[in-house]
Amino acid sequence: MMYNINYFKRDDSSSEVEFLLEKECSVVPVEVKAKKGGTSSLDSLLKKDEIKYGYKIINGNVGQLGKKITIPHYMCMFL
């Protein structure tokens, strides 16, 4: 399956999300973290009703908190 990959950055702030995927006629934000840390940009997008879920990709374990799904780097191929 092929995806068009897009990037999100607000001009008026430091908010950014590494990737925006289009899946099932919906936008899926993807935040990639090299180190432990918060995902304020992803969290902000997930507050929107039209965004069903988003991914945080880390060097760690699988988890889910609300609409944010956390997966390890090696599982990216399953998105």
PyMOL Python script that loads the backbone (N, CA, C, O; Angstrom):
from pymol import cmd

cmd.read_pdbstr("""\
ATOM      1  N   MET A   1       0.850  -1.167   0.000  1.00  0.00           N
ATOM      2  CA  MET A   1       0.000   0.000   0.000  1.00  0.00           C
ATOM      3  C   MET A   1       0.902   1.239   0.000  1.00  0.00           C
ATOM      4  O   MET A   1       1.863   1.305   0.767  1.00  0.00           O
ATOM      5  N   MET A   2       0.608   2.190  -0.829  1.00  0.00           N
ATOM      6  CA  MET A   2       1.394   3.419  -0.929  1.00  0.00           C
ATOM      7  C   MET A   2       0.623   4.581  -0.310  1.00  0.00           C
ATOM      8  O   MET A   2      -0.594   4.679  -0.464  1.00  0.00           O
ATOM      9  N   TYR A   3       1.337   5.457   0.388  1.00  0.00           N
ATOM     10  CA  TYR A   3       0.750   6.633   1.001  1.00  0.00           C
ATOM     11  C   TYR A   3       1.394   7.882   0.432  1.00  0.00           C
ATOM     12  O   TYR A   3       2.580   7.884   0.105  1.00  0.00           O
ATOM     13  N   ASN A   4       0.614   8.938   0.314  1.00  0.00           N
ATOM     14  CA  ASN A   4       1.179  10.257   0.086  1.00  0.00           C
ATOM     15  C   ASN A   4       1.598  10.768   1.454  1.00  0.00           C
ATOM     16  O   ASN A   4       0.788  10.790   2.381  1.00  0.00           O
ATOM     17  N   ILE A   5       2.843  11.176   1.592  1.00  0.00           N
ATOM     18  CA  ILE A   5       3.347  11.629   2.881  1.00  0.00           C
ATOM     19  C   ILE A   5       3.397  13.144   2.879  1.00  0.00           C
ATOM     20  O   ILE A   5       3.967  13.759   1.978  1.00  0.00           O
ATOM     21  N   ASN A   6       2.799  13.732   3.889  1.00  0.00           N
ATOM     22  CA  ASN A   6       2.780  15.182   4.036  1.00  0.00           C
ATOM     23  C   ASN A   6       3.368  15.553   5.381  1.00  0.00           C
ATOM     24  O   ASN A   6       3.471  14.721   6.281  1.00  0.00           O
ATOM     25  N   TYR A   7       3.749  16.809   5.506  1.00  0.00           N
ATOM     26  CA  TYR A   7       4.385  17.347   6.700  1.00  0.00           C
ATOM     27  C   TYR A   7       3.541  18.491   7.206  1.00  0.00           C
ATOM     28  O   TYR A   7       2.954  19.219   6.406  1.00  0.00           O
ATOM     29  N   PHE A   8       3.461  18.674   8.530  1.00  0.00           N
ATOM     30  CA  PHE A   8       2.657  19.761   9.094  1.00  0.00           C
ATOM     31  C   PHE A   8       3.520  20.632   9.983  1.00  0.00           C
ATOM     32  O   PHE A   8       4.166  20.129  10.902  1.00  0.00           O
ATOM     33  N   LYS A   9       3.543  21.942   9.721  1.00  0.00           N
ATOM     34  CA  LYS A   9       4.210  22.923  10.587  1.00  0.00           C
ATOM     35  C   LYS A   9       3.445  24.221  10.492  1.00  0.00           C
ATOM     36  O   LYS A   9       3.173  24.726   9.402  1.00  0.00           O
ATOM     37  N   ARG A  10       3.100  24.758  11.660  1.00  0.00           N
ATOM     38  CA  ARG A  10       2.433  26.063  11.690  1.00  0.00           C
ATOM     39  C   ARG A  10       3.472  27.164  11.470  1.00  0.00           C
ATOM     40  O   ARG A  10       4.583  27.099  11.996  1.00  0.00           O
ATOM     41  N   ASP A  11       3.096  28.161  10.694  1.00  0.00           N
ATOM     42  CA  ASP A  11       4.005  29.275  10.441  1.00  0.00           C
ATOM     43  C   ASP A  11       4.180  30.163  11.662  1.00  0.00           C
ATOM     44  O   ASP A  11       5.240  30.760  11.849  1.00  0.00           O
ATOM     45  N   ASP A  12       3.148  30.255  12.494  1.00  0.00           N
ATOM     46  CA  ASP A  12       3.168  31.183  13.618  1.00  0.00           C
ATOM     47  C   ASP A  12       3.575  30.538  14.952  1.00  0.00           C
ATOM     48  O   ASP A  12       3.443  31.171  16.000  1.00  0.00           O
ATOM     49  N   SER A  13       4.070  29.288  14.932  1.00  0.00           N
ATOM     50  CA  SER A  13       4.508  28.657  16.172  1.00  0.00           C
ATOM     51  C   SER A  13       5.512  27.557  15.857  1.00  0.00           C
ATOM     52  O   SER A  13       5.879  27.349  14.700  1.00  0.00           O
ATOM     53  N   SER A  14       5.951  26.861  16.891  1.00  0.00           N
ATOM     54  CA  SER A  14       6.910  25.785  16.694  1.00  0.00           C
ATOM     55  C   SER A  14       6.230  24.424  16.569  1.00  0.00           C
ATOM     56  O   SER A  14       6.905  23.394  16.565  1.00  0.00           O
ATOM     57  N   SER A  15       4.892  24.409  16.468  1.00  0.00           N
ATOM     58  CA  SER A  15       4.157  23.150  16.333  1.00  0.00           C
ATOM     59  C   SER A  15       4.514  22.470  15.013  1.00  0.00           C
ATOM     60  O   SER A  15       4.517  23.096  13.953  1.00  0.00           O
ATOM     61  N   GLU A  16       4.813  21.181  15.103  1.00  0.00           N
ATOM     62  CA  GLU A  16       5.093  20.403  13.907  1.00  0.00           C
ATOM     63  C   GLU A  16       4.760  18.941  14.164  1.00  0.00           C
ATOM     64  O   GLU A  16       4.864  18.453  15.289  1.00  0.00           O
ATOM     65  N   VAL A  17       4.364  18.261  13.117  1.00  0.00           N
ATOM     66  CA  VAL A  17       4.147  16.824  13.143  1.00  0.00           C
ATOM     67  C   VAL A  17       4.910  16.285  11.942  1.00  0.00           C
ATOM     68  O   VAL A  17       4.773  16.802  10.833  1.00  0.00           O
ATOM     69  N   GLU A  18       5.718  15.243  12.160  1.00  0.00           N
ATOM     70  CA  GLU A  18       6.598  14.755  11.102  1.00  0.00           C
ATOM     71  C   GLU A  18       5.857  14.291   9.856  1.00  0.00           C
ATOM     72  O   GLU A  18       6.275  14.596   8.739  1.00  0.00           O
ATOM     73  N   PHE A  19       4.763  13.559  10.032  1.00  0.00           N
ATOM     74  CA  PHE A  19       4.039  13.028   8.877  1.00  0.00           C
ATOM     75  C   PHE A  19       2.542  13.160   9.071  1.00  0.00           C
ATOM     76  O   PHE A  19       2.038  13.076  10.191  1.00  0.00           O
ATOM     77  N   LEU A  20       1.840  13.368   7.977  1.00  0.00           N
ATOM     78  CA  LEU A  20       0.381  13.287   7.941  1.00  0.00           C
ATOM     79  C   LEU A  20       0.035  12.259   6.881  1.00  0.00           C
ATOM     80  O   LEU A  20       0.334  12.447   5.702  1.00  0.00           O
ATOM     81  N   LEU A  21      -0.591  11.179   7.299  1.00  0.00           N
ATOM     82  CA  LEU A  21      -1.011  10.144   6.365  1.00  0.00           C
ATOM     83  C   LEU A  21      -2.495  10.296   6.083  1.00  0.00           C
ATOM     84  O   LEU A  21      -3.248  10.765   6.936  1.00  0.00           O
ATOM     85  N   GLU A  22      -2.911   9.906   4.906  1.00  0.00           N
ATOM     86  CA  GLU A  22      -4.329   9.837   4.587  1.00  0.00           C
ATOM     87  C   GLU A  22      -4.709   8.366   4.585  1.00  0.00           C
ATOM     88  O   GLU A  22      -4.201   7.581   3.784  1.00  0.00           O
ATOM     89  N   LYS A  23      -5.604   8.004   5.490  1.00  0.00           N
ATOM     90  CA  LYS A  23      -5.991   6.605   5.631  1.00  0.00           C
ATOM     91  C   LYS A  23      -7.490   6.539   5.847  1.00  0.00           C
ATOM     92  O   LYS A  23      -8.022   7.204   6.737  1.00  0.00           O
ATOM     93  N   GLU A  24      -8.173   5.745   5.043  1.00  0.00           N
ATOM     94  CA  GLU A  24      -9.618   5.582   5.154  1.00  0.00           C
ATOM     95  C   GLU A  24     -10.344   6.933   5.124  1.00  0.00           C
ATOM     96  O   GLU A  24     -11.236   7.186   5.934  1.00  0.00           O
ATOM     97  N   CYS A  25      -9.956   7.787   4.188  1.00  0.00           N
ATOM     98  CA  CYS A  25     -10.550   9.123   4.001  1.00  0.00           C
ATOM     99  C   CYS A  25     -10.425   9.997   5.240  1.00  0.00           C
ATOM    100  O   CYS A  25     -11.282  10.845   5.489  1.00  0.00           O
ATOM    101  N   SER A  26      -9.385   9.802   6.007  1.00  0.00           N
ATOM    102  CA  SER A  26      -9.156  10.579   7.224  1.00  0.00           C
ATOM    103  C   SER A  26      -7.672  10.906   7.332  1.00  0.00           C
ATOM    104  O   SER A  26      -6.830  10.210   6.764  1.00  0.00           O
ATOM    105  N   VAL A  27      -7.360  11.967   8.064  1.00  0.00           N
ATOM    106  CA  VAL A  27      -5.971  12.357   8.302  1.00  0.00           C
ATOM    107  C   VAL A  27      -5.469  11.650   9.546  1.00  0.00           C
ATOM    108  O   VAL A  27      -6.145  11.635  10.575  1.00  0.00           O
ATOM    109  N   VAL A  28      -4.264  11.055   9.451  1.00  0.00           N
ATOM    110  CA  VAL A  28      -3.648  10.377  10.587  1.00  0.00           C
ATOM    111  C   VAL A  28      -2.286  11.034  10.842  1.00  0.00           C
ATOM    112  O   VAL A  28      -1.357  10.827  10.060  1.00  0.00           O
ATOM    113  N   PRO A  29      -2.144  11.823  11.921  1.00  0.00           N
ATOM    114  CA  PRO A  29      -0.859  12.446  12.235  1.00  0.00           C
ATOM    115  C   PRO A  29       0.101  11.428  12.846  1.00  0.00           C
ATOM    116  O   PRO A  29      -0.305  10.539  13.594  1.00  0.00           O
ATOM    117  N   VAL A  30       1.382  11.580  12.510  1.00  0.00           N
ATOM    118  CA  VAL A  30       2.427  10.687  13.014  1.00  0.00           C
ATOM    119  C   VAL A  30       3.563  11.547  13.568  1.00  0.00           C
ATOM    120  O   VAL A  30       4.149  12.352  12.845  1.00  0.00           O
ATOM    121  N   GLU A  31       3.866  11.373  14.838  1.00  0.00           N
ATOM    122  CA  GLU A  31       4.958  12.085  15.508  1.00  0.00           C
ATOM    123  C   GLU A  31       6.053  11.072  15.803  1.00  0.00           C
ATOM    124  O   GLU A  31       5.777  10.009  16.360  1.00  0.00           O
ATOM    125  N   VAL A  32       7.290  11.386  15.436  1.00  0.00           N
ATOM    126  CA  VAL A  32       8.423  10.498  15.664  1.00  0.00           C
ATOM    127  C   VAL A  32       9.327  11.143  16.699  1.00  0.00           C
ATOM    128  O   VAL A  32       9.711  12.305  16.562  1.00  0.00           O
ATOM    129  N   LYS A  33       9.670  10.374  17.750  1.00  0.00           N
ATOM    130  CA  LYS A  33      10.517  10.890  18.820  1.00  0.00           C
ATOM    131  C   LYS A  33      11.800  10.069  18.890  1.00  0.00           C
ATOM    132  O   LYS A  33      11.753   8.841  18.959  1.00  0.00           O
ATOM    133  N   ALA A  34      12.941  10.746  18.872  1.00  0.00           N
ATOM    134  CA  ALA A  34      14.222  10.073  19.023  1.00  0.00           C
ATOM    135  C   ALA A  34      14.525   9.832  20.501  1.00  0.00           C
ATOM    136  O   ALA A  34      15.186   8.855  20.854  1.00  0.00           O
ATOM    137  N   LYS A  35      14.043  10.716  21.353  1.00  0.00           N
ATOM    138  CA  LYS A  35      14.263  10.611  22.795  1.00  0.00           C
ATOM    139  C   LYS A  35      12.918  10.695  23.495  1.00  0.00           C
ATOM    140  O   LYS A  35      11.905  11.012  22.872  1.00  0.00           O
ATOM    141  N   LYS A  36      12.910  10.415  24.776  1.00  0.00           N
ATOM    142  CA  LYS A  36      11.682  10.552  25.547  1.00  0.00           C
ATOM    143  C   LYS A  36      11.278  12.018  25.581  1.00  0.00           C
ATOM    144  O   LYS A  36      12.132  12.902  25.647  1.00  0.00           O
ATOM    145  N   GLY A  37      10.006  12.266  25.537  1.00  0.00           N
ATOM    146  CA  GLY A  37       9.534  13.640  25.565  1.00  0.00           C
ATOM    147  C   GLY A  37       8.061  13.718  25.223  1.00  0.00           C
ATOM    148  O   GLY A  37       7.447  12.743  24.790  1.00  0.00           O
ATOM    149  N   GLY A  38       7.518  14.889  25.426  1.00  0.00           N
ATOM    150  CA  GLY A  38       6.108  15.114  25.153  1.00  0.00           C
ATOM    151  C   GLY A  38       5.822  15.279  23.675  1.00  0.00           C
ATOM    152  O   GLY A  38       6.726  15.438  22.855  1.00  0.00           O
ATOM    153  N   THR A  39       4.543  15.236  23.362  1.00  0.00           N
ATOM    154  CA  THR A  39       4.095  15.382  21.969  1.00  0.00           C
ATOM    155  C   THR A  39       3.000  16.438  21.908  1.00  0.00           C
ATOM    156  O   THR A  39       1.870  16.151  21.512  1.00  0.00           O
ATOM    157  N   SER A  40       3.339  17.652  22.298  1.00  0.00           N
ATOM    158  CA  SER A  40       2.327  18.704  22.365  1.00  0.00           C
ATOM    159  C   SER A  40       1.686  18.998  21.010  1.00  0.00           C
ATOM    160  O   SER A  40       0.495  19.306  20.953  1.00  0.00           O
ATOM    161  N   SER A  41       2.440  18.912  19.929  1.00  0.00           N
ATOM    162  CA  SER A  41       1.876  19.160  18.601  1.00  0.00           C
ATOM    163  C   SER A  41       0.872  18.075  18.226  1.00  0.00           C
ATOM    164  O   SER A  41      -0.209  18.373  17.717  1.00  0.00           O
ATOM    165  N   LEU A  42       1.227  16.823  18.475  1.00  0.00           N
ATOM    166  CA  LEU A  42       0.314  15.715  18.202  1.00  0.00           C
ATOM    167  C   LEU A  42      -0.914  15.808  19.100  1.00  0.00           C
ATOM    168  O   LEU A  42      -2.040  15.613  18.643  1.00  0.00           O
ATOM    169  N   ASP A  43      -0.696  16.103  20.368  1.00  0.00           N
ATOM    170  CA  ASP A  43      -1.816  16.222  21.312  1.00  0.00           C
ATOM    171  C   ASP A  43      -2.795  17.306  20.870  1.00  0.00           C
ATOM    172  O   ASP A  43      -4.009  17.144  20.994  1.00  0.00           O
ATOM    173  N   SER A  44      -2.263  18.405  20.356  1.00  0.00           N
ATOM    174  CA  SER A  44      -3.105  19.500  19.876  1.00  0.00           C
ATOM    175  C   SER A  44      -3.969  19.059  18.701  1.00  0.00           C
ATOM    176  O   SER A  44      -5.153  19.391  18.648  1.00  0.00           O
ATOM    177  N   LEU A  45      -3.396  18.321  17.765  1.00  0.00           N
ATOM    178  CA  LEU A  45      -4.161  17.835  16.617  1.00  0.00           C
ATOM    179  C   LEU A  45      -5.223  16.816  17.036  1.00  0.00           C
ATOM    180  O   LEU A  45      -6.315  16.784  16.469  1.00  0.00           O
ATOM    181  N   LEU A  46      -4.901  15.988  18.023  1.00  0.00           N
ATOM    182  CA  LEU A  46      -5.833  14.943  18.449  1.00  0.00           C
ATOM    183  C   LEU A  46      -7.047  15.506  19.188  1.00  0.00           C
ATOM    184  O   LEU A  46      -8.017  14.782  19.411  1.00  0.00           O
ATOM    185  N   LYS A  47      -7.010  16.771  19.566  1.00  0.00           N
ATOM    186  CA  LYS A  47      -8.178  17.410  20.195  1.00  0.00           C
ATOM    187  C   LYS A  47      -9.283  17.689  19.176  1.00  0.00           C
ATOM    188  O   LYS A  47     -10.438  17.899  19.547  1.00  0.00           O
ATOM    189  N   LYS A  48      -8.925  17.690  17.901  1.00  0.00           N
ATOM    190  CA  LYS A  48      -9.904  17.951  16.847  1.00  0.00           C
ATOM    191  C   LYS A  48     -10.776  16.709  16.643  1.00  0.00           C
ATOM    192  O   LYS A  48     -10.273  15.588  16.569  1.00  0.00           O
ATOM    193  N   ASP A  49     -12.076  16.925  16.555  1.00  0.00           N
ATOM    194  CA  ASP A  49     -13.022  15.811  16.400  1.00  0.00           C
ATOM    195  C   ASP A  49     -12.807  15.023  15.113  1.00  0.00           C
ATOM    196  O   ASP A  49     -13.019  13.810  15.087  1.00  0.00           O
ATOM    197  N   GLU A  50     -12.387  15.705  14.041  1.00  0.00           N
ATOM    198  CA  GLU A  50     -12.241  15.021  12.761  1.00  0.00           C
ATOM    199  C   GLU A  50     -11.004  14.110  12.693  1.00  0.00           C
ATOM    200  O   GLU A  50     -10.888  13.302  11.771  1.00  0.00           O
ATOM    201  N   ILE A  51     -10.083  14.233  13.656  1.00  0.00           N
ATOM    202  CA  ILE A  51      -8.916  13.354  13.727  1.00  0.00           C
ATOM    203  C   ILE A  51      -9.275  12.187  14.645  1.00  0.00           C
ATOM    204  O   ILE A  51      -9.469  12.384  15.844  1.00  0.00           O
ATOM    205  N   LYS A  52      -9.365  10.972  14.092  1.00  0.00           N
ATOM    206  CA  LYS A  52      -9.815   9.816  14.864  1.00  0.00           C
ATOM    207  C   LYS A  52      -8.729   9.270  15.779  1.00  0.00           C
ATOM    208  O   LYS A  52      -9.016   8.851  16.901  1.00  0.00           O
ATOM    209  N   TYR A  53      -7.467   9.272  15.305  1.00  0.00           N
ATOM    210  CA  TYR A  53      -6.346   8.771  16.091  1.00  0.00           C
ATOM    211  C   TYR A  53      -5.045   9.245  15.466  1.00  0.00           C
ATOM    212  O   TYR A  53      -5.032   9.730  14.334  1.00  0.00           O
ATOM    213  N   GLY A  54      -3.959   9.105  16.201  1.00  0.00           N
ATOM    214  CA  GLY A  54      -2.644   9.458  15.700  1.00  0.00           C
ATOM    215  C   GLY A  54      -1.607   8.548  16.318  1.00  0.00           C
ATOM    216  O   GLY A  54      -1.872   7.866  17.308  1.00  0.00           O
ATOM    217  N   TYR A  55      -0.418   8.541  15.727  1.00  0.00           N
ATOM    218  CA  TYR A  55       0.655   7.677  16.193  1.00  0.00           C
ATOM    219  C   TYR A  55       1.818   8.471  16.759  1.00  0.00           C
ATOM    220  O   TYR A  55       2.201   9.510  16.223  1.00  0.00           O
ATOM    221  N   LYS A  56       2.367   7.967  17.842  1.00  0.00           N
ATOM    222  CA  LYS A  56       3.629   8.442  18.396  1.00  0.00           C
ATOM    223  C   LYS A  56       4.599   7.278  18.233  1.00  0.00           C
ATOM    224  O   LYS A  56       4.372   6.192  18.766  1.00  0.00           O
ATOM    225  N   ILE A  57       5.678   7.509  17.497  1.00  0.00           N
ATOM    226  CA  ILE A  57       6.658   6.457  17.229  1.00  0.00           C
ATOM    227  C   ILE A  57       7.889   6.728  18.090  1.00  0.00           C
ATOM    228  O   ILE A  57       8.490   7.800  18.014  1.00  0.00           O
ATOM    229  N   ILE A  58       8.254   5.747  18.905  1.00  0.00           N
ATOM    230  CA  ILE A  58       9.328   5.927  19.882  1.00  0.00           C
ATOM    231  C   ILE A  58      10.243   4.704  19.932  1.00  0.00           C
ATOM    232  O   ILE A  58       9.966   3.676  19.314  1.00  0.00           O
ATOM    233  N   ASN A  59      11.328   4.837  20.676  1.00  0.00           N
ATOM    234  CA  ASN A  59      12.202   3.713  20.989  1.00  0.00           C
ATOM    235  C   ASN A  59      11.729   3.176  22.332  1.00  0.00           C
ATOM    236  O   ASN A  59      12.349   3.431  23.365  1.00  0.00           O
ATOM    237  N   GLY A  60      10.627   2.429  22.312  1.00  0.00           N
ATOM    238  CA  GLY A  60      10.020   1.952  23.549  1.00  0.00           C
ATOM    239  C   GLY A  60       8.956   0.922  23.259  1.00  0.00           C
ATOM    240  O   GLY A  60       9.054   0.159  22.298  1.00  0.00           O
ATOM    241  N   ASN A  61       7.939   0.907  24.099  1.00  0.00           N
ATOM    242  CA  ASN A  61       6.901  -0.114  24.026  1.00  0.00           C
ATOM    243  C   ASN A  61       5.616   0.392  23.379  1.00  0.00           C
ATOM    244  O   ASN A  61       5.432   1.591  23.165  1.00  0.00           O
ATOM    245  N   VAL A  62       4.736  -0.555  23.075  1.00  0.00           N
ATOM    246  CA  VAL A  62       3.419  -0.271  22.540  1.00  0.00           C
ATOM    247  C   VAL A  62       2.523   0.239  23.658  1.00  0.00           C
ATOM    248  O   VAL A  62       2.614  -0.226  24.794  1.00  0.00           O
ATOM    249  N   GLY A  63       1.655   1.197  23.338  1.00  0.00           N
ATOM    250  CA  GLY A  63       0.706   1.701  24.320  1.00  0.00           C
ATOM    251  C   GLY A  63      -0.355   2.556  23.650  1.00  0.00           C
ATOM    252  O   GLY A  63      -0.265   2.866  22.463  1.00  0.00           O
ATOM    253  N   GLN A  64      -1.355   2.930  24.421  1.00  0.00           N
ATOM    254  CA  GLN A  64      -2.400   3.811  23.917  1.00  0.00           C
ATOM    255  C   GLN A  64      -2.931   4.649  25.059  1.00  0.00           C
ATOM    256  O   GLN A  64      -3.177   4.145  26.155  1.00  0.00           O
ATOM    257  N   LEU A  65      -3.104   5.929  24.795  1.00  0.00           N
ATOM    258  CA  LEU A  65      -3.695   6.865  25.738  1.00  0.00           C
ATOM    259  C   LEU A  65      -4.674   7.720  24.951  1.00  0.00           C
ATOM    260  O   LEU A  65      -4.268   8.602  24.195  1.00  0.00           O
ATOM    261  N   GLY A  66      -5.954   7.462  25.129  1.00  0.00           N
ATOM    262  CA  GLY A  66      -6.965   8.184  24.362  1.00  0.00           C
ATOM    263  C   GLY A  66      -6.830   7.870  22.884  1.00  0.00           C
ATOM    264  O   GLY A  66      -6.850   6.706  22.485  1.00  0.00           O
ATOM    265  N   LYS A  67      -6.691   8.912  22.069  1.00  0.00           N
ATOM    266  CA  LYS A  67      -6.586   8.753  20.616  1.00  0.00           C
ATOM    267  C   LYS A  67      -5.139   8.587  20.146  1.00  0.00           C
ATOM    268  O   LYS A  67      -4.890   8.415  18.952  1.00  0.00           O
ATOM    269  N   LYS A  68      -4.177   8.639  21.091  1.00  0.00           N
ATOM    270  CA  LYS A  68      -2.756   8.520  20.744  1.00  0.00           C
ATOM    271  C   LYS A  68      -2.291   7.079  20.908  1.00  0.00           C
ATOM    272  O   LYS A  68      -2.366   6.514  21.999  1.00  0.00           O
ATOM    273  N   ILE A  69      -1.812   6.491  19.817  1.00  0.00           N
ATOM    274  CA  ILE A  69      -1.306   5.126  19.808  1.00  0.00           C
ATOM    275  C   ILE A  69       0.214   5.202  19.733  1.00  0.00           C
ATOM    276  O   ILE A  69       0.763   5.797  18.806  1.00  0.00           O
ATOM    277  N   THR A  70       0.889   4.607  20.700  1.00  0.00           N
ATOM    278  CA  THR A  70       2.350   4.619  20.745  1.00  0.00           C
ATOM    279  C   THR A  70       2.878   3.278  20.261  1.00  0.00           C
ATOM    280  O   THR A  70       2.452   2.221  20.725  1.00  0.00           O
ATOM    281  N   ILE A  71       3.816   3.342  19.318  1.00  0.00           N
ATOM    282  CA  ILE A  71       4.431   2.117  18.805  1.00  0.00           C
ATOM    283  C   ILE A  71       5.945   2.301  18.724  1.00  0.00           C
ATOM    284  O   ILE A  71       6.428   3.425  18.582  1.00  0.00           O
ATOM    285  N   PRO A  72       6.702   1.191  18.816  1.00  0.00           N
ATOM    286  CA  PRO A  72       8.156   1.277  18.651  1.00  0.00           C
ATOM    287  C   PRO A  72       8.533   1.533  17.192  1.00  0.00           C
ATOM    288  O   PRO A  72       7.758   1.255  16.277  1.00  0.00           O
ATOM    289  N   HIS A  73       9.736   2.067  16.995  1.00  0.00           N
ATOM    290  CA  HIS A  73      10.221   2.386  15.650  1.00  0.00           C
ATOM    291  C   HIS A  73      10.090   1.207  14.687  1.00  0.00           C
ATOM    292  O   HIS A  73       9.688   1.383  13.537  1.00  0.00           O
ATOM    293  N   TYR A  74      10.429   0.011  15.155  1.00  0.00           N
ATOM    294  CA  TYR A  74      10.461  -1.139  14.256  1.00  0.00           C
ATOM    295  C   TYR A  74       9.066  -1.544  13.758  1.00  0.00           C
ATOM    296  O   TYR A  74       8.968  -2.357  12.839  1.00  0.00           O
ATOM    297  N   MET A  75       7.996  -1.008  14.332  1.00  0.00           N
ATOM    298  CA  MET A  75       6.645  -1.363  13.902  1.00  0.00           C
ATOM    299  C   MET A  75       6.075  -0.395  12.858  1.00  0.00           C
ATOM    300  O   MET A  75       4.921  -0.536  12.453  1.00  0.00           O
ATOM    301  N   CYS A  76       6.863   0.574  12.427  1.00  0.00           N
ATOM    302  CA  CYS A  76       6.389   1.559  11.429  1.00  0.00           C
ATOM    303  C   CYS A  76       5.882   0.898  10.159  1.00  0.00           C
ATOM    304  O   CYS A  76       4.973   1.407   9.502  1.00  0.00           O
ATOM    305  N   MET A  77       6.467  -0.222   9.824  1.00  0.00           N
ATOM    306  CA  MET A  77       6.052  -0.896   8.576  1.00  0.00           C
ATOM    307  C   MET A  77       4.610  -1.373   8.619  1.00  0.00           C
ATOM    308  O   MET A  77       4.048  -1.715   7.579  1.00  0.00           O
ATOM    309  N   PHE A  78       3.997  -1.404   9.802  1.00  0.00           N
ATOM    310  CA  PHE A  78       2.624  -1.891   9.939  1.00  0.00           C
ATOM    311  C   PHE A  78       1.586  -0.779   9.915  1.00  0.00           C
ATOM    312  O   PHE A  78       0.394  -1.053  10.055  1.00  0.00           O
ATOM    313  N   LEU A  79       2.008   0.462   9.741  1.00  0.00           N
ATOM    314  CA  LEU A  79       1.047   1.562   9.697  1.00  0.00           C
ATOM    315  C   LEU A  79       0.181   1.503   8.466  1.00  0.00           C
ATOM    316  O   LEU A  79      -0.682   2.360   8.276  1.00  0.00           O
TER     317      LEU A  79
END
""", "prot")
cmd.dss("prot")
cmd.show_as("cartoon", "prot")
cmd.util.cbc("prot")
cmd.orient("prot")
